[in-house]
Amino acid sequence: MQEYSLDDVRHFFEESVIMVNMLFNLGSTPFINLGTENIHISQNVVLTVPGQTDVKLVVGAHYDTLFYPGASDNASGIALLMESAQRMLNIDNYYTIVYVFFGAEEVGLLGSSYYVDSLTREQHENILFMINADVLLEGPDLFYFAAYDTNVQPGGGGTAESWVDYMDTIELGSNHITDTWDSIARNLGTRGVDLTPWPEGIFATSDHLAFMPWGHTVMFLVGLDAIDGFMYEDAEVMDLFSEMARVVHSPQDDFHYINERWPDKIDENMRAFSIFLEELLLATYN
């Protein structure tokens, strides 16, 4: 359990402008009465499954929500990680897997920012990649956003003077890890699991962004409602994300509503993402 108070993360507010969710009511976050003397606590819950080596694969999902049930955002991601961890406990994997359940994502990626900031340079260098699961039930179409910042070496970064300065300098690139991910996705397509790559989608606001300034290769798993005929490989995420989401940050983000509105979608999405995640964790990365 990695606990942190508002004082521990206050500087992330000062340095970051990736705070779009701050427009929502802060009263249902772990940090109510923000900016007052009443200091509140949140936590990251970290589960490590040892492997044959100390090279680590980080898999993350945030467990906080706003004032709605949060079935898609983000009980879906939490369920994916719990299922994966239960299965991987019984597998003698080459890599060590670190499952991180982040707190305080909705108020500006505070849990993930605190987590990466707490790591030593050596620990950063020992991370092979990070996979983030968030809003898996917004639609029937399965996307993965994958990239890394070619300007930053693993473990050698950290936040710039401000997030807006950093985001303006990111140069997305592919490497042997993302190439392996693409190959796995294509192979799963022959087994009926259809996954759409969208590199530019990596700019969608979620916990994977906290890892990019440190040079880590990241993936964001998300289920959306695709727009027919659109070439997602060339699209900018912020222009389309809101058009492709259906229940996020609304009273309809509820298991009962989703099941009634889209029968079988929850089972189908969760099954497909579970298969994909397990393939990613068991792959060999040369």
Beta strands, then each sheet from edge to edge (+ up, - down):
strand 1: 2-5
strand 2: 41-49
strand 3: 56-62
strand 4: 96-102
strand 5: 127-133
strand 6: 141-149
strand 7: 172-173
strand 8: 195-197
strand 9: 218-224
sheet 1: 1+ 2- 4+ 3+ 5+ 9+ 6- 7+
sheet 2: 1+ 2- 4+ 3+ 5+ 9+ 6- 8-
end
